[in-house]
Amino acid sequence: KKHLETERLQAARTLFELTDLNGDGLISVEEFALMGLLQTKVHKERAMTVEEEEQIKNIFVQRFGRDINADLRPIAYAEYKDYILWFVNSMDPGDMQ
């Protein structure tokens, strides 16, 4: 249980660092949307059109505003970590019990 939590915290830190594209210690809505697009593209079996890419980025902008920061302000690691852990736990609630 403790080991799983440690792994999740390490994964959250790594994701934060990968998503913080400009290295300023904050994740902007643009960085979040771009990372979401890149993750989606990895799982697609075909190339995406520009329109599809914009739709995907818009979905992640909406998610950022709904689930992370309604003002769409850049967030620090602590806020990102809370979101990532909430998201993982909501997908797989049995792991934390």
N, C-alpha and C positions, 0 to 999 in steps of 0.2 A: 504493500500500500504506500509506504513512504518512498520506496524506490520509484514507483510509478509517478508519484507527484514530482519527484526530483527530475525524472525524465521529461515530464511535461513542461516544467519550468525551463529546462535547458532548451527544449524544442521551441518554446515561446520566445526565448531570447534570440535563438538563431533566426527564427522567422522575422523577428523585429529587425535584426541587423541586415537581413537580406532585403527587406522591404524598404528600409531607410536608404533609398537610392542616393541621396545627396550627402549622407553622412552627418546630418545636423542634429542627430539625437531625437528627431521627431518624425512621425509618419504623417504625411499630408494625405488628404483625400485623393489627390492625384496619384501618389505613390501606391496607396491602398488599391485603387481601381486598376492601376497598371499591373500590380502583382496578381490581382484577381484575374485579369485578362490572360496573363502569362500562364497561370495555373490552368485556366480553362483550355487554352491552346494546347497544352501538353496532353490533355485528355481527348482532344478532338482527333478524328481520323482523317480529316481533310482540312485544307486551307480555309480560313475564314475570310469573308468579304470585309471591306472597310466598314460597311453598315453593321455587320454582325459584331465586329470588334467594338464599335461605338455602343451598341446595345448592351454588350457584356460590361463594358466600363460603366455605363449608366446604372446597371444593376448593382455594381459594387459601390458606386457613389451613394445610391439610395440606402444600401446596407450600412455604410459608414454613418450616414445621418440618422438612421433609425436605431442602430444598435450600439454605436460608439460615441458619436458627438453630434448632436442635433445642429450645432452651429457650423459644422464642417471645419472646425479649427484643427490644426495639427495636434497630434497626441504624443505624449511621452511613453516610455516603455511600460510604466505601471498601468496605465489605462489600456494599452494594447494587450498586455498580459491578461488583464481581467477579461477582456473581450475574448481572446483566444481560448482561455480556460473555460469560460462560459460556453463558447461555441462547441468545443470538444466534449464537454460534459453533457451538453444538451443532445449531442448526437449519440453518445455512448454512456448513458447514465449509470449503467451497472458497474463500470470500472471503478468508480469512486466509493462504492458501498463496501 
